């Protein structure tokens, strides 16, 4: 899957989980840029992304990303 | 089932107008997601969950310290989640010699919980973690984690039988259904210290609310069954009673046999079984009467409706005969069209989306846990008979032109007494179940009733009613509060709707008046507190001769004992 397509899918998941249709993700987006993206909603996002892409992250991976680009990269490599 | 995200979204909706349940949540692991799920599921069940969430891992302190936030909060329900995860950790760090006492040690603490916490406790039992330290041999080793954990779950059931306000929420059963890999998600645990996965949380919350709703009196009482391709395979009108699919052997027949066993057990437990079928009545009845493979017999059915009218009307007919709320009825039908038609026209009724394959009916129905209850007595089992007898009475009534003659002919006898060790269970149960003929809808537990019985400020009465057709058992309860030397207040008056229109109200009032006279009271005050269900008794007191107390709070009514004139009734005191 192309990185752009992954980004669009991830954005949909963010909008759904955080219940905010105004969220726009770019590769540079970090947790500080999105309201409600805290440690608790992060785990909801992770579980939803795993389901959507039928992949499994390692515990280390989900704690390592500093922005959306690294998350997308990780999904793309699965 | 709704998702965790659905439940979370419910928190943004306004639940302030819903009835509130004061609920405390104690966990030895983090509980934020569980708290969200409980509140969101509460909204689904039309409750506002007013939640006190203790800091995690503070269970002992919150329970044992009488000045703690928990005790200050005064919860109606205290949900206690002591996780298998933490217990395993405890077991792992114990000296081996102490491991054999792990279950007893935890049970001692649960007993302390029961003795310390006021209100109801909803306690999560322990889904198993098999640590494979011994493999299957753990069954032979009393100190193994597996052995201690199973012992603990078993002993908790015994504890629950002894303590009427202690309820187990069987999340171990949920893990049996879904498996440990669904129950537990390592990401969630590693990142948040929570041991329940996002996928299982809606089920956990649902099972928890099942228990709480049952205690609040929201229970299912009646199952309405379609016949063709629901209770048996095939179409009896086309295939004939001897060719429908039911019975053991190869093929789909055994799925229907097992489904019928399940229904029969519900019936034996006290759920009313009724039939609503689009068929000629004689054809619909023939399998029950002639096919030896049928587990459900005609005498198991309280009301049998089979015609070509639409099912919504027929279900209203059944509801009218049974005199119960639509929200206490479950309708099972294989036909999606009938289901959506009934769902649209009969608000409140529960209609499971049965799977297309009858072989999957049961496992699907197990996930719904439709028939949670907060009490069980032997009398429950006789309910079908009572409803059948009721339809005989209606037939007799038609043969009399005069109602008084009919009532006289019944030869009604009532036994009146206070609450004792024999009837308290039933009084508590009726207190939970009665919605329509219930003037103030205060729910009492067994423990509370026992306390009332000993309290000098209160007088208590229970009434049974028997007639020539049979014994209805305990059907009416009165709790009187002595307000002052002259005034009795009717704290509680509820009655089973089965005995409406028999003069039971007049008999009950005459019992209250006799008590009042004997003890020197001069007036009786009654109150009507409206609920969504009890409009049938809004004029109860005026009809009995009470006059409205102007200016008093709520709907209060007064009866001057001197002026009271006994009405005629045909019930004798046993």
Interface residues (C-beta under 8 A of the other chain):
Chain A: X16 X17 X19 X39 X40 X42 X43 X44 X46 X47 X48 X50 X57 X59 X62 X63
Chain B: X4 X5 X8 X9 X12 X32 X33 X185 X186 X187 X188 X190 X191 X192 X197 X198
